[in-house]
Amino acid sequence: MRSKAEAIEQYLLKIISLSEDDMVELRRADLSCRFSCVPSQINYVLNTRFTMQRGYVVESRRGGGGYLRIVKLPIEKEHDFIRRLTDPDVTKISVQESINLVYRLVEEGFLTKSEARMILSVTGSSFLARAHEEKDALRMDLLREMILTKVREK
């Protein structure tokens, strides 16, 4: 059984994918009623799963006429994550940043779920635990090499 947060996330992803302009406008109260939860649980999902790193901008206004607007940002091969991977000045990436990057690349159809699982298994905390202070730099090197290999294939 999936959690309420996962159910909210899946619902939002579905309605965003059905929108013509990758943007939805909703009321927090309506979502709270739909999922029988408090508004702070909606905020939790928005703050953790609809972030800039995952390719979303969330605008909100509270109050009686308040709304939530979720916009899915387009990914551009030469602009967004791929450019960051090719930037030699970027030498480290945290676990959460790498998860967000891989998640976004799956959403955009750049990586398959299988490829993502493989990348995340190699760049995850448990695999890199032995590296200690150099694990973020090693994670960046691994992630860069795997993603750029995929870019060269396309």
Secondary structure, DSSP 4 states (H G I P E B T S, - for coil): ---HHHHHHHHHHHHHHHSTTSEEEE-HHHHHHHHT--HHHHHHHHHHHS-TTTTEEEEEE-STT-EEEEEEPPP-TTTSHHHHHH-TT-----HHHHHHHHHHHHHTTSS-HHHHHHHHHHHSHHHHGGGGGGHHHHHHHHHHHHHHHHHHH-
